[in-house]
Amino acid sequence: MGTTVFERFRPAESQIDAALRDTRHSTFWLDDVARPEHPPLRTDVRADLVVVGGGYAGLWTAVRAKERDPQRSVVLLEASRIGWAASGRNGGFCEASLTHGYENGMNRWPDEMEQLERLGLENLDGIEQTVQRYGMDVDWERTGQLAVATEPHQIEWMHGEEFLDQDAVRAEVHSPTYLAGNWDRRGCAMVHPAKLAVELARVATELGVQIYEHSRVTGLSGKGTQTVTVDGGGTVTADQVALATNVFPSLLARNRLMTVPVYDYVLMTEPLTTDQLGAIEWQNRQGLADSANQFHYYRLSADNRILFGGYDAIYHFGGKVRAAYEERPESHRRLASHFFTTFPQLEDVTFTHRWAGAIDSCSRFCAFYGVARGGRVAYATGFTGLGVGASRFAADVMLDKLAGVENERTQLEMVRTRPIPFPPEPAAAIGVNMVRRAMDRADHNEGKRNLLLKTLDAIGMGFDS
């Protein structure tokens, strides 16, 4: 087994200690935005559509529903606060891809890939137009994304819109780890995740959506008209329901084994000085991601902090979502170490925030869609870390399906098919951890995938960091 650049050029433990010494266990994005309070539901109400979940998928569904039909009454229920979970904790990469990258899509739906790429770009353009139309303050930057190779075997993977050799990629962002890169200039925007959630809620409210926070849904019943029961005594009776609960347990039994929660870890630096920014020459502010199975993603915030996340993808036995899983010192120390390997010229930078969040991972890496209860209940889930942009597309799919519409979106094989479910415990934990170890070995063996990974590839199952 070989070593990776992050092992060959590991910084001193004392440097990691110093950088993490004053770090707060708190999500920077959520600390950086004011979130208006919405009341809990404690009465019985009637609506044409009830949306369950106050993250991106739910908020986009509410907004798009009112844009399609301003007279439709829409209620949105959130168990905690708007955007508190994955939608307020992610890296803020708003990507055009609906398939978790080109290669994943080509492996699964090669005949549709050109169409899926076009629809993904149209969806991203639609998000940008929405931001502009409603004057949404979300730190939107259509900078694109730069994929980088940090090991020799990854160079051949750098195909796409704009190939950059070693000199060219280091001219864009100066890291001694970069050997080549590919810059997709159109397919990604940077956004402030929590601001996006708050602003979507503002727009939804201004369009007439009733939002209720601290209103955890405990039941969904009815053969015709649906009744949604809320912890605390309230109910919503609605003609249609859109489920956007993602990483949390589905209200539909058919989806209970379709996703697993995988924890992703993040660091945020202090704001960089002019000299520090000059040392890394990151002038075009692209999102960055390296190219191993266990990869890092990183970007600049509006005030020139660097968010640095990814690599570890941790699954806990039982598939539970728990706050205790968010504190994992070994993952944050590993990220700090890899940060200083990537940018040794930033040796004095410290981290102000550390956090984690659970990703709704499914075996095909991207969202799946469906309806239940005679077409009255729609769902979309399984975004596997790329939901910032794809959640708007998912909202349109859910609304199309509830309307019984046959169109380009609903006729896609990607939309009509479901992924392979995960096995129940203990097989799930055993399998997921075996795959993680196999991916780590591949990263240490010039990317060569073993029999286990090749078998899972062949049957359409996967796992990613």
RODO-2510 file (C-alpha; in nm, 4 decimals, decimal comma):
residues 465
     n   res          X          Y          Z
     1     m     0,0000     0,0000     0,0000
     2     g     0,1272     0,3435    -0,0909
     3     t     0,0824     0,6760     0,0822
     4     t    -0,1114     0,9842    -0,0207
     5     v     0,0191     1,3397    -0,0311
     6     f    -0,1602     1,4052     0,2987
     7     e     0,0528     1,1399     0,4675
     8     r     0,3761     1,2253     0,2908
     9     f     0,3604     1,5907     0,3939
    10     r     0,1833     1,5845     0,7274
    11     p     0,2198     1,8975     0,9437
    12     a     0,3397     1,8873     1,3030
    13     e     0,0881     1,7913     1,5716
    14     s     0,1727     2,1144     1,7525
    15     q     0,0582     2,3147     1,4487
    16     i    -0,2743     2,1291     1,4441
    17     d    -0,3149     2,1830     1,8197
    18     a    -0,2574     2,5569     1,7851
    19     a    -0,4949     2,5930     1,4909
    20     l    -0,7796     2,4146     1,6703
    21     r    -0,7225     2,5508     2,0212
    22     d    -0,9954     2,8184     2,0170
    23     t    -1,2354     2,6508     1,7734
    24     r    -1,6060     2,6598     1,8616
    25     h    -1,8286     2,3595     1,8042
    26     s    -2,0878     2,5592     1,6107
    27     t    -2,2010     2,5982     1,2487
    28     f    -2,0540     2,9201     1,1093
    29     w    -2,3326     2,9714     0,8553
    30     l    -2,6094     2,9498     1,1161
    31     d    -2,4179     3,1834     1,3476
    32     d    -2,3802     3,4310     1,0605
    33     v    -2,7481     3,4912     0,9827
    34     a    -3,0556     3,6140     1,1663
    35     r    -3,3359     3,3579     1,1470
    36     p    -3,6873     3,4945     1,1985
    37     e    -3,9058     3,2814     1,4251
    38     h    -4,2135     3,1048     1,2908
    39     p    -4,4847     2,9841     1,5305
    40     p    -4,5532     2,6180     1,6126
    41     l    -4,8736     2,4572     1,4880
    42     r    -5,1102     2,3964     1,7778
    43     t    -5,4472     2,4061     1,5994
    44     d    -5,6204     2,2218     1,3151
    45     v    -5,5808     2,3807     0,9723
    46     r    -5,6804     2,2993     0,6149
    47     a    -5,4563     2,3354     0,3079
    48     d    -5,4375     2,2357    -0,0542
    49     l    -5,0758     2,1250    -0,0049
    50     v    -4,8763     2,0503     0,3081
    51     v    -4,4966     2,0307     0,2832
    52     v    -4,3118     1,8343     0,5511
    53     g    -3,9578     1,9619     0,6039
    54     g    -3,8079     2,3104     0,6251
    55     g    -3,4836     2,2500     0,4354
    56     y    -3,4140     2,3328     0,0732
    57     a    -3,6341     2,0606    -0,0766
    58     g    -3,9344     2,1636     0,1304
    59     l    -3,8795     2,5371     0,0872
    60     w    -3,8368     2,5102    -0,2894
    61     t    -4,1515     2,2983    -0,3092
    62     a    -4,3492     2,5619    -0,1216
    63     v    -4,2115     2,8471    -0,3335
    64     r    -4,2568     2,6656    -0,6639
    65     a    -4,6108     2,5606    -0,5679
    66     k    -4,7135     2,9217    -0,5094
    67     e    -4,5385     3,0395    -0,8253
    68     r    -4,7340     2,7828    -1,0265
    69     d    -5,0660     2,8618    -0,8597
    70     p    -5,0790     3,1713    -0,6337
    71     q    -5,4290     3,0710    -0,5140
    72     r    -5,3130     2,7344    -0,3779
    73     s    -5,3012     2,7273     0,0023
    74     v    -4,9685     2,5868     0,1202
    75     v    -4,8555     2,4949     0,4720
    76     l    -4,4949     2,4028     0,5559
    77     l    -4,4095     2,2121     0,8746
    78     e    -4,0606     2,1999     1,0245
    79     a    -3,9683     1,9895     1,3292
    80     s    -3,7017     2,2332     1,4503
    81     r    -3,5941     2,5566     1,2773
    82     i    -3,5824     2,6498     0,9103
    83     g    -3,2528     2,5341     0,7583
    84     w    -3,1085     2,3979     1,0827
    85     a    -2,9969     2,0607     0,9437
    86     a    -2,8135     1,9847     0,6172
    87     s    -2,9473     2,2975     0,4455
    88     g    -2,7724     2,5238     0,6951
    89     r    -2,4551     2,3189     0,7403
    90     n    -2,3327     2,2302     0,3917
    91     g    -2,0428     2,3751     0,1950
    92     g    -2,2573     2,6039    -0,0182
    93     f    -2,1710     2,4388    -0,3514
    94     c    -2,4813     2,4912    -0,5646
    95     e    -2,4088     2,2524    -0,8512
    96     a    -2,5871     2,1972    -1,1792
    97     s    -2,5408     1,8206    -1,1595
    98     l    -2,8566     1,6214    -1,0872
    99     t    -2,6653     1,2921    -1,0874
   100     h    -2,3831     1,3495    -0,8354
   101     g    -2,1362     1,4161    -1,1124
   102     y    -2,1032     1,3261    -1,4771
   103     e    -1,9402     0,9854    -1,4286
   104     n    -2,2072     0,8617    -1,1877
   105     g    -2,4784     0,9697    -1,4298
   106     m    -2,3083     0,8135    -1,7319
   107     n    -2,2681     0,4824    -1,5488
   108     r    -2,6400     0,4705    -1,4677
   109     w    -2,8278     0,6580    -1,7418
   110     p    -2,5938     0,6955    -2,0424
   111     d    -2,8791     0,7479    -2,2893
   112     e    -3,0165     1,0359    -2,0822
   113     m    -2,6938     1,2045    -1,9810
   114     e    -2,6989     1,4840    -2,2394
   115     q    -3,0571     1,5621    -2,1403
   116     l    -2,9767     1,5461    -1,7666
   117     e    -2,6819     1,7806    -1,8111
   118     r    -2,9030     2,0313    -1,9951
   119     l    -3,1813     2,0103    -1,7371
   120     g    -2,9281     2,0536    -1,4580
   121     l    -2,7895     2,3721    -1,6103
   122     e    -3,1422     2,5022    -1,6695
   123     n    -3,2198     2,4303    -1,3050
   124     l    -2,9087     2,6183    -1,1874
   125     d    -2,9989     2,9104    -1,4132
   126     g    -3,3471     2,8996    -1,2592
   127     i    -3,2018     2,9285    -0,9092
   128     e    -2,9925     3,2275    -1,0156
   129     q    -3,2971     3,3930    -1,1737
   130     t    -3,4984     3,3351    -0,8535
   131     v    -3,2222     3,4943    -0,6448
   132     q    -3,2266     3,7984    -0,8724
   133     r    -3,6060     3,8212    -0,9076
   134     y    -3,6713     3,8308    -0,5330
   135     g    -3,3578     4,0219    -0,4331
   136     m    -3,2347     3,7324    -0,2197
   137     d    -2,9306     3,8167    -0,0046
   138     v    -2,7474     3,4830    -0,0253
   139     d    -2,3862     3,5765    -0,1242
   140     w    -2,4434     3,4243    -0,4697
   141     e    -2,1261     3,3855    -0,6814
   142     r    -2,1385     3,1946    -1,0132
   143     t    -1,7682     3,1093    -0,9997
   144     g    -1,7749     2,7492    -1,1168
   145     q    -1,5826     2,4661    -0,9583
   146     l    -1,2232     2,3514    -0,9962
   147     a    -1,1508     1,9793    -0,9589
   148     v    -0,7868     1,9102    -0,8758
   149     a    -0,5589     1,6078    -0,8995
   150     t    -0,3310     1,5576    -0,6005
   151     e    -0,1881     1,2183    -0,7057
   152     p    -0,0368     1,1225    -1,0434
   153     h    -0,3042     0,8630    -1,1243
   154     q    -0,5765     1,1269    -1,0898
   155     i    -0,4423     1,3444    -1,3719
   156     e    -0,6141     1,1350    -1,6397
   157     w    -0,9452     1,1917    -1,4578
   158     m    -0,9215     1,5667    -1,5229
   159     h    -1,1350     1,5682    -1,8358
   160     g    -1,4155     1,8124    -1,8968
   161     e    -1,4699     2,1776    -1,9771
   162     e    -1,1216     2,3229    -1,9232
   163     f    -0,8130     2,1118    -1,8491
   164     l    -0,5362     2,2855    -1,6533
   165     d    -0,1861     2,1431    -1,6304
   166     q     0,0240     2,1779    -1,3168
   167     d     0,1415     2,5329    -1,3877
   168     a    -0,2049     2,6482    -1,4926
   169     v    -0,3877     2,4990    -1,1964
   170     r    -0,1354     2,6420    -0,9492
   171     a    -0,1774     2,9811    -1,1158
   172     e    -0,5469     2,9633    -1,0276
   173     v    -0,4927     2,8497    -0,6676
   174     h    -0,1436     2,7926    -0,5393
   175     s    -0,1057     2,4602    -0,3617
   176     p     0,2040     2,2398    -0,3880
   177     t    -0,0308     1,9382    -0,3874
   178     y    -0,1951     2,0257    -0,7207
   179     l    -0,0769     1,8318    -1,0260
   180     a    -0,3571     1,9182    -1,2693
   181     g    -0,7150     2,0423    -1,2687
   182     n    -1,0394     2,0869    -1,4544
   183     w    -1,2397     2,4089    -1,4258
   184     d    -1,6119     2,3841    -1,4877
   185     r    -1,6923     2,7530    -1,5193
   186     r    -2,0724     2,7316    -1,5596
   187     g    -2,1826     2,4336    -1,3558
   188     c    -2,1545     2,5571    -0,9985
   189     a    -2,2229     2,8650    -0,7871
   190     m    -2,1111     2,9459    -0,4355
   191     v    -2,3840     3,0438    -0,1900
   192     h    -2,4237     3,1113     0,1831
   193     p    -2,6224     2,7997     0,2832
   194     a    -2,8095     2,9387     0,5822
   195     k    -2,8918     3,2650     0,4061
   196     l    -3,0377     3,0647     0,1179
   197     a    -3,2686     2,8769     0,3556
   198     v    -3,3746     3,1950     0,5379
   199     e    -3,4350     3,3830     0,2146
   200     l    -3,6358     3,0982     0,0631
   201     a    -3,8514     3,1052     0,3761
   202     r    -3,8936     3,4814     0,3383
   203     v    -3,9970     3,4472    -0,0251
   204     a    -4,2335     3,1605     0,0588
   205     t    -4,4001     3,3664     0,3324
   206     e    -4,4358     3,6689     0,1052
   207     l    -4,6006     3,4445    -0,1539
   208     g    -4,8534     3,3344     0,1081
   209     v    -4,7089     3,0103     0,2487
   210     q    -4,7848     2,9445     0,6165
   211     i    -4,4676     2,8215     0,7887
   212     y    -4,4743     2,6482     1,1261
   213     e    -4,1533     2,5657     1,3156
   214     h    -4,1129     2,3334     1,6163
   215     s    -4,3892     2,1252     1,4606
   216     r    -4,2607     1,7697     1,4313
   217     v    -4,4837     1,5493     1,2187
   218     t    -4,5719     1,2257     1,3950
   219     g    -4,8243     1,0737     1,1574
   220     l    -4,9645     1,0690     0,8079
   221     s    -5,3012     0,9048     0,7507
   222     g    -5,5928     0,8887     0,5114
   223     k    -5,6855     0,7064     0,1913
   224     g    -5,8137     1,0153     0,0152
   225     t    -5,7621     1,3499     0,1831
   226     q    -5,4495     1,3259     0,4004
   227     t    -5,4233     1,4185     0,7665
   228     v    -5,0818     1,5190     0,8975
   229     t    -5,0488     1,5010     1,2749
   230     v    -4,8038     1,7230     1,4606
   231     d    -4,6413     1,6619     1,7983
   232     g    -4,8197     1,9048     2,0293
   233     g    -5,1705     1,8488     1,9037
   234     g    -5,2076     2,0290     1,5730
   235     t    -5,3164     1,8702     1,2446
   236     v    -5,3179     1,9698     0,8808
   237     t    -5,5832     1,8243     0,6520
   238     a    -5,4638     1,8528     0,2939
   239     d    -5,5445     1,7291    -0,0537
   240     q    -5,1752     1,6702    -0,1237
   241     v    -4,8546     1,6152     0,0733
   242     a    -4,4903     1,6666    -0,0264
   243     l    -4,2381     1,4851     0,1932
   244     a    -3,8986     1,6549     0,2140
   245     t    -3,7567     1,4966     0,5292
   246     n    -3,4428     1,3637     0,3556
   247     v    -3,1995     1,2263     0,6180
   248     f    -3,4700     1,1823     0,8805
   249     p    -3,6883     0,8687     0,8955
   250     s    -3,9483     0,8649     0,6209
   251     l    -4,3182     0,8744     0,7024
   252     l    -4,3545     0,6068     0,4333
   253     a    -4,2499     0,2532     0,5262
   254     r    -4,1391     0,1842     0,1678
   255     n    -3,8524     0,4334     0,2052
   256     r    -3,7185     0,3341     0,5472
   257     l    -3,4247     0,1326     0,4054
   258     m    -3,3601     0,3530     0,1036
   259     t    -3,1240     0,5996     0,2718
   260     v    -2,8674     0,5988     0,5506
   261     p    -2,7335     0,8994     0,7466
   262     v    -2,3625     0,9565     0,6880
   263     y    -2,1827     1,2238     0,8903
   264     d    -1,9675     1,4816     0,7156
   265     y    -1,7218     1,7083     0,9032
   266     v    -1,6236     2,0705     0,8382
   267     l    -1,3802     2,3387     0,9558
   268     m    -1,3944     2,7143     0,8980
   269     t    -1,0903     2,9410     0,9279
   270     e    -1,0679     3,2920     1,0586
   271     p    -1,0932     3,5587     0,7830
   272     l    -0,7741     3,5597     0,5772
   273     t    -0,5663     3,8756     0,5554
   274     t    -0,4741     4,0337     0,2247
   275     d    -0,1249     3,8852     0,2525
   276     q    -0,2605     3,5375     0,3289
   277     l    -0,4957     3,5532     0,0311
   278     g    -0,2068     3,6677    -0,1834
   279     a     0,0010     3,3707    -0,0715
   280     i    -0,2488     3,1246    -0,2210
   281     e    -0,3506     3,3472    -0,5164
   282     w    -0,7145     3,2333    -0,5042
   283     q    -0,8436     3,5258    -0,7089
   284     n    -1,1315     3,3692    -0,9050
   285     r    -1,2985     3,2282    -0,5916
   286     q    -1,3992     2,8958    -0,7491
   287     g    -1,5213     2,6087    -0,5377
   288     l    -1,2481     2,3466    -0,5050
   289     a    -1,2576     1,9686    -0,4692
   290     d    -0,9868     1,7074    -0,4946
   291     s    -1,0433     1,3801    -0,6712
   292     a    -0,9939     1,0801    -0,4438
   293     n    -1,2745     0,8504    -0,3285
   294     q    -1,2383     1,0243     0,0073
   295     f    -1,2300     1,3819    -0,1132
   296     h    -1,2168     1,7316     0,0328
   297     y    -1,4266     2,0294    -0,0756
   298     y    -1,3365     2,3875     0,0073
   299     r    -1,4337     2,7427    -0,0789
   300     l    -1,4052     3,1056     0,0265
   301     s    -1,6819     3,2775     0,2211
   302     a    -1,7857     3,6362     0,1524
   303     d    -1,5499     3,7557     0,4278
   304     n    -1,2621     3,5415     0,2950
   305     r    -1,2667     3,2543     0,5384
   306     i    -1,1858     2,9117     0,3985
   307     l    -1,4381     2,6353     0,4578
   308     f    -1,2607     2,2989     0,4446
   309     g    -1,4679     1,9812     0,4719
   310     g    -1,5217     1,6263     0,3606
   311     y    -1,2909     1,3218     0,3514
   312     d    -1,4355     1,1294     0,6450
   313     a    -1,7865     0,9910     0,5891
   314     i    -1,8967     0,8247     0,9105
   315     y    -2,1902     0,5877     0,9484
   316     h    -2,3062     0,4890     1,2969
   317     f    -2,4676     0,1573     1,3761
   318     g    -2,8453     0,1772     1,3695
   319     g    -2,8637     0,4615     1,1205
   320     k    -2,9617     0,7214     1,3793
   321     v    -2,9318     1,0995     1,3531
   322     r    -2,7919     1,2240     1,6843
   323     a    -2,6244     1,5464     1,7952
   324     a    -2,3585     1,3428     1,9775
   325     y    -2,2239     1,2203     1,6429
   326     e    -2,1356     1,5752     1,5376
   327     e    -1,8395     1,6008     1,7756
   328     r    -1,5586     1,3790     1,6427
   329     p    -1,2127     1,5186     1,7277
   330     e    -1,0249     1,2729     1,5077
   331     s    -1,2145     1,3892     1,1987
   332     h    -1,1595     1,7576     1,2692
   333     r    -0,7904     1,6977     1,3438
   334     r    -0,7567     1,5070     1,0169
   335     l    -0,9171     1,7950     0,8275
   336     a    -0,6814     2,0444     0,9925
   337     s    -0,3828     1,8294     0,8995
   338     h    -0,4982     1,8010     0,5376
   339     f    -0,5645     2,1760     0,5221
   340     f    -0,2051     2,2590     0,6127
   341     t    -0,0736     2,0018     0,3674
   342     t    -0,2821     2,1713     0,0985
   343     f    -0,1819     2,5255     0,1986
   344     p     0,1483     2,5146     0,3923
   345     q     0,1885     2,8888     0,3308
   346     l    -0,1063     2,9457     0,5685
   347     e     0,0785     2,7920     0,8623
   348     d    -0,0425     3,0548     1,1121
   349     v    -0,4120     3,0398     1,0229
   350     t    -0,6518     2,9268     1,2953
   351     f    -0,9968     2,7720     1,2792
   352     t    -1,2902     2,9487     1,4438
   353     h    -1,5674     2,6908     1,3860
   354     r    -1,5997     2,3153     1,3594
   355     w    -1,9199     2,1262     1,2916
   356     a    -2,0772     1,8245     1,1258
   357     g    -2,4018     1,7217     0,9642
   358     a    -2,5817     1,4118     0,8450
   359     i    -2,6157     1,3470     0,4711
   360     d    -2,9094     1,1483     0,3300
   361     s    -2,7102     0,8912     0,1336
   362     c    -2,8669     0,6465    -0,1074
   363     s    -2,7047     0,3677    -0,3050
   364     r    -2,7136     0,5501    -0,6389
   365     f    -2,5651     0,8761    -0,4965
   366     c    -2,8454     1,1067    -0,6182
   367     a    -3,2068     1,1771    -0,5328
   368     f    -3,4939     0,9446    -0,6121
   369     y    -3,8604     1,0345    -0,6443
   370     g    -4,2029     0,8812    -0,6151
   371     v    -4,5663     0,9027    -0,5096
   372     a    -4,7838     0,7108    -0,2644
   373     r    -5,1436     0,7086    -0,1378
   374     g    -5,2987     0,7127    -0,4839
   375     g    -5,0784     0,9951    -0,6038
   376     r    -5,1653     1,2277    -0,3152
   377     v    -4,8248     1,2013    -0,1428
   378     a    -4,4979     1,2795    -0,3241
   379     y    -4,1427     1,2431    -0,1993
   380     a    -3,7846     1,3170    -0,2991
   381     t    -3,4853     1,2067    -0,0942
   382     g    -3,1349     1,0599    -0,1147
   383     f    -2,9450     1,3663    -0,2444
   384     t    -2,6164     1,2288    -0,1015
   385     g    -2,4548     1,5666    -0,0467
   386     l    -2,5510     1,7411    -0,3720
   387     g    -2,8918     1,8745    -0,2762
   388     v    -2,8234     2,2482    -0,2747
   389     g    -2,9061     2,2773    -0,6436
   390     a    -3,0860     1,9485    -0,7098
   391     s    -3,3485     2,0209    -0,4429
   392     r    -3,5158     2,2778    -0,6692
   393     f    -3,5370     2,0217    -0,9505
   394     a    -3,6791     1,7747    -0,6977
   395     a    -3,9444     2,0255    -0,5955
   396     d    -4,0599     2,0542    -0,9549
   397     v    -4,0651     1,6753    -0,9914
   398     m    -4,2792     1,6362    -0,6778
   399     l    -4,5225     1,9038    -0,7932
   400     d    -4,5403     1,7479    -1,1409
   401     k    -4,6166     1,4082    -0,9906
   402     l    -4,8831     1,5476    -0,7591
   403     a    -5,0435     1,7182    -1,0596
   404     g    -5,0313     1,3943    -1,2592
   405     v    -4,8271     1,5683    -1,5269
   406     e    -4,6334     1,3729    -1,7880
   407     n    -4,3465     1,5874    -1,9090
   408     e    -3,9743     1,5743    -1,9802
   409     r    -3,8869     1,5594    -1,6102
   410     t    -4,1291     1,2882    -1,5058
   411     q    -4,0475     1,0679    -1,8042
   412     l    -3,6773     1,0485    -1,7210
   413     e    -3,5567     0,7015    -1,6292
   414     m    -3,3677     0,8678    -1,3436
   415     v    -3,6996     0,9950    -1,2076
   416     r    -3,8986     0,6756    -1,2737
   417     t    -3,6536     0,4325    -1,1077
   418     r    -3,5518     0,3732    -0,7483
   419     p    -3,2131     0,2794    -0,6015
   420     i    -3,1318    -0,0521    -0,4385
   421     p    -3,2199    -0,0383    -0,0660
   422     f    -2,9628    -0,0817     0,2068
   423     p    -2,9857    -0,4016     0,4117
   424     p    -3,1133    -0,3883     0,7711
   425     e    -2,8705    -0,3917     1,0649
   426     p    -2,6235    -0,5348     1,1371
   427     a    -2,5589    -0,5930     0,7666
   428     a    -2,5843    -0,2209     0,6884
   429     a    -2,3075    -0,1196     0,9278
   430     i    -2,0853    -0,4096     0,8243
   431     g    -2,1344    -0,3371     0,4558
   432     v    -2,0905     0,0393     0,4750
   433     n    -1,7711     0,0120     0,6778
   434     m    -1,6303    -0,2565     0,4473
   435     v    -1,6888    -0,0236     0,1526
   436     r    -1,5246     0,2694     0,3318
   437     r    -1,2135     0,0594     0,3988
   438     a    -1,2087    -0,0561     0,0356
   439     m    -1,2273     0,3031    -0,0887
   440     d    -0,9451     0,4028     0,1432
   441     r    -0,7333     0,1179     0,0058
   442     a    -0,8133     0,2306    -0,3491
   443     d    -0,6952     0,5831    -0,2691
   444     h    -0,3694     0,4307    -0,1434
   445     n    -0,3342     0,2035    -0,4476
   446     e    -0,3432     0,4424    -0,7457
   447     g    -0,7238     0,4425    -0,7473
   448     k    -0,7498     0,0704    -0,8275
   449     r    -1,0825    -0,0657    -0,7065
   450     n    -1,0973    -0,4123    -0,5508
   451     l    -1,3490    -0,6878    -0,6210
   452     l    -1,5971    -0,5578    -0,3631
   453     l    -1,6118    -0,2106    -0,5183
   454     k    -1,6267    -0,3492    -0,8713
   455     t    -1,9144    -0,5779    -0,7724
   456     l    -2,1079    -0,2905    -0,6134
   457     d    -2,0419    -0,0779    -0,9218
   458     a    -2,1820    -0,3537    -1,1404
   459     i    -2,5065    -0,3850    -0,9446
   460     g    -2,5587    -0,0111    -0,9086
   461     m    -2,4740     0,0382    -0,5403
   462     g    -2,2219     0,2830    -0,4111
   463     f    -2,0919     0,4849    -0,1206
   464     d    -1,9095     0,8133    -0,1265
   465     s    -1,7481     1,0657     0,1024
***
